[in-house]
């Protein structure tokens, strides 16, 4: 887990997925991809929530996550273990 100011960033592997969760105040954005790392990235508002959208590119998924959190995409720290998400 990495904390950056008020933002909490958690990467974990669970239920067959690689999950990157961003929390800022009462807002959450989740990026999820299968453990094999070749599938599209799902964007959700909760780890076990319904998917909002799917993206091939990690940057596009990060842009959507930033929009959900109300921040600029550059403000989203990416843990090294998650840097290779996306196709």
C-alpha positions as MATLAB code, in Angstrom:
seq = 'XXXXXXXXXXXXXXXXXXXXXXXXXXXXXXXXXXXXXXXXXXXXXXXXXXXXXXXXXXXXXXXXXXXXXXXXXXXXXXXXXXXXXXX';
ca = [
       0.000    0.000    0.000;
       1.253    3.472   -0.927;
      -0.221    6.673    0.497;
       0.253    9.934   -1.406;
      -1.175   12.840    0.597;
      -4.862   11.972    0.989;
      -4.845    9.393   -1.790;
      -4.532    5.714   -0.958;
      -3.216    3.358   -3.640;
      -3.450   -0.408   -3.210;
      -2.334   -3.116   -5.642;
      -3.330   -6.714   -5.025;
      -3.929   -9.949   -6.840;
      -7.259  -11.509   -5.911;
      -9.969  -13.667   -7.462;
      -7.967  -14.182  -10.646;
      -7.350  -10.471  -11.196;
      -4.685   -7.841  -10.811;
      -6.426   -4.987   -9.000;
      -5.223   -1.398   -8.612;
      -7.456    0.642   -6.290;
      -7.312    4.401   -5.822;
      -9.206    6.022   -2.960;
      -9.490    9.757   -2.407;
     -11.941   10.945    0.211;
     -15.235    9.184   -0.474;
     -14.338    8.406   -4.111;
     -12.854    5.137   -5.362;
     -11.603    4.092   -8.783;
     -10.488    0.542   -9.502;
      -8.547   -0.825  -12.457;
      -8.736   -4.605  -12.874;
      -7.129   -6.988  -15.344;
      -6.845  -10.773  -15.400;
      -3.758  -12.306  -13.807;
      -2.353  -13.286  -17.197;
      -2.065   -9.594  -18.044;
      -3.313   -9.774  -21.623;
      -6.958   -8.766  -21.191;
      -8.517   -5.333  -21.352;
      -8.555   -3.277  -18.154;
     -11.923   -2.852  -16.469;
     -12.669    0.397  -14.647;
     -14.970    0.134  -11.621;
     -16.002    2.246   -8.652;
     -15.388   -0.644   -6.213;
     -13.159   -3.727   -6.162;
     -16.151   -6.034   -6.523;
     -18.329   -3.454   -8.291;
     -19.798   -3.495  -11.750;
     -17.520   -2.463  -14.564;
     -18.072    0.997  -16.006;
     -15.831    0.685  -19.061;
     -13.008   -1.418  -20.534;
      -9.813   -0.173  -22.135;
      -6.913   -1.759  -24.021;
      -4.495    0.941  -22.891;
      -3.417    1.509  -19.304;
      -3.167    5.271  -19.884;
      -6.790    5.461  -21.024;
      -7.899    3.493  -17.958;
      -5.855    5.838  -15.739;
      -7.482    8.848  -17.407;
     -10.917    7.439  -16.569;
      -9.867    6.666  -12.980;
      -8.562   10.232  -12.591;
     -11.864   11.580  -13.908;
     -13.776    9.508  -11.335;
     -11.544   10.867   -8.561;
     -11.591   14.452   -9.827;
      -7.808   14.720  -10.263;
      -5.353   15.046  -13.140;
      -4.078   11.676  -14.427;
      -0.495   12.643  -13.525;
      -1.593   12.765   -9.890;
      -2.225    9.009   -9.864;
       0.862    7.211   -8.582;
       1.437    3.835  -10.239;
       3.157    1.208   -8.111;
       6.013   -0.490   -9.994;
       4.240   -3.856   -9.789;
       1.284   -2.392  -11.746;
       3.262   -0.446  -14.350;
       2.870   -3.204  -16.953;
      -0.943   -3.369  -16.874;
      -2.672   -2.956  -20.227;
      -1.975   -4.340  -23.656;
];
